Amino acid sequence: MNVTIEKLSNNPNQIKMVQKFLFRMIKKEFGYGYVPEWHQDIMKLDEYYISPEKNNFFVAYLETGEIIATIGIRAYDKDFPEFMHLYSKDTTSSIWRLFVDERYRRCGLASKMFAIAEDFANEVGYDDIYLHTHRTLKGAMEFWTKMGFVVSLNSDDGLETVHMDKKIQRLKINKLADSFSYAVEL
């Protein structure tokens, strides 16, 4: 089975498909639907990921066109007081919306999606990557620590939020092509 990973374009049909996938995954993983204060980036994918030069959103497609995974990366834009001295929008990127359809988990797709996002962050000059996850998500902590993230803060909130970060290694990545399409065989 072949999977193609592409950056999200400003195509209204493609954006609607991505939004539908994201809300389906949120419902499945968290048990709730659209929450305006938590999902404004999904409703405004162009504003958050497509238009800004140092932001991006990647989508994995099957040969049939079905979306099976996503990941977003954007400049750090949270206002957590605990991190005011640590992160800035100029030097810190943040990971958002890494979801893999349950039928395609445990085959390296999430790792590949993150590697593409990390390469992008490196290329555009970020120094760090921030993310938050939840202890209630099966396998999340194990996955992110495997990707090199360390816990910066364990929240005592009802969602069991864990804040994590990673220093970007300044590796020069030589591209073999000018395309943002990646092919992965599962």
N, C-alpha and C positions, 0 to 999 in steps of 0.2 A: 504494500500500500504506500503510495506516495503522498507526502504532505508538502505543501508550499507555504512558506512564511513570507508575508508581504507587509509593507508599511501601509497603514490605513490612508486611503485617499479621501478627498472631499467629495465623494460620490454619495448623493443622498440615499440611494438604494443600499449601497454597501454599509453606510452608517446605520441605517435602520436594522439591517441584519445583525450588525455588531451589538447594537443596543438590545435587541431581542435576545441574543445569546447571553449577554451580560446579566440581564434581569432574570433569565431562566436559571443561570448559575447561582446568582445571589439568593434566589428563592430556595434552591436546592441546598445550598451550603449553610445559609443563615436562617431560613424559614420565614423570611419576610420579603415584601416587594419593595416598590419605590419609596424611598424616604428622601424628601427634597434636600434636607441639609447634608445628607451623606452621598447623594448621587448626582449632584449638579455637573460633575465632570462627564458622566455618561450622557446626560441630556444635552451637553454642549461639547461633544467630542472635538469639533473643529477648534473651538476657543481654547480648550485645555491641551490638546495633543497635536492637532494638524497644523495650525497656523504658526504657533511659536517655533522659532528656529531651533531652540535647544530642547524641544519636546518631541515625542514620537509615540506612536501606538502601533503595535505589530499584531497581525492576525494570522493564525494557521488555518489553512483550508485543505480539505480532502480534494481529490480529483473531481468529485461531484459538485464542488463549490460549497459544501457544508463547512461551517466554522466549527473547529474543535478546540481552539485555544486562543488566548489573548494575553497581552501584557502591555501596559502603558508605562512610559517614563517621562517625567516632567521635572521642572525646577521645583525645589522644595518650596512649598507655599503655605505651610501650616503656621499657626501662631501659638504653639504650645510654649508656655513660659519656661518650662524646664529646658528647652532647647535653644533659647534665644542666643546664647553664647556659643553654641556648637555648630549650627547650620545656617546657611544663607542661600538665597535663591541663585546667587551667582556661582557658588562653588559646590552646592549640594543638589543632587538629583534625588528623585523619590520614585519608587516602584509602586504601581497601581494596577489593579485588575488582572493579576495573573490568575487565570482560570483555565483548567484543562477538563474537557468533557470526561466524565468518569470512565467511559469506554476506552480511553486512550491514555490512561495514567500508568505509571510504572514502566514506561518504555523510553524515558529520556527526553520527552517532549518539553516538559517544564524547564528542565536544565538548559535545553537548546534555546527556548524562548528567553530565559534570563540571560544567557550568554550573548544573545543578539542585542538585548537592551543594554547590557553592561558595555559591550563594544561601542554602541552608539554613545553612551555617556562618556566613555573615554575619548572618542573622536571629537566630541563637541567641547571638551575641556573641563568636565566636572571633576572634582577631587574625591567626593564621597557619594555614597548612595544610602538613602534612608528608606525605611519601610516600617509599617506596623502590621502585625498579624494578631491572631487570637489563639490562645492556648486550646480553645475548644475545637479548632480546625484540625482534624486528623492529619498527622504527618507534616503540618506546617513548620513547626519548630525544627524538626529534624531536617527538612528540606533546606530551610534558610541557613541553618548553621553549616550544612554541607556545602552551601554556596559561598561560605566565608563570612557570613554576617555574625555579629556579636550583639548580645542584648545590651542596650543602653539604658532601658528603664522598663520595669515590670509595673504595669498600672494595677491599682486595686479597684478596678471598675467592674461593673456587672458583665462586661463583654470579655473579660480576661485579656485585655489588650497588652501586647508586648511590643515595645519600640526597639528597633534594631538598626545597625548601620554597618557599613563596610567601606574601607578605604579603597579607592580605585588604584590598581597597579598601572603605572604609566607604561604600558606596552605599546609598541608601534605595531599596528595591525595592517598588513599589506592586503589590500583587496585584490581579488582576482578579476572582479567585474565591477562595473559602475552601478549595478542594479541592487536594490534593496530586497530582492527576492531570494529566498533561501529554499532549497529543496532538502527534505529529510525523508528517508525511507524508514518506515516503522515495520 
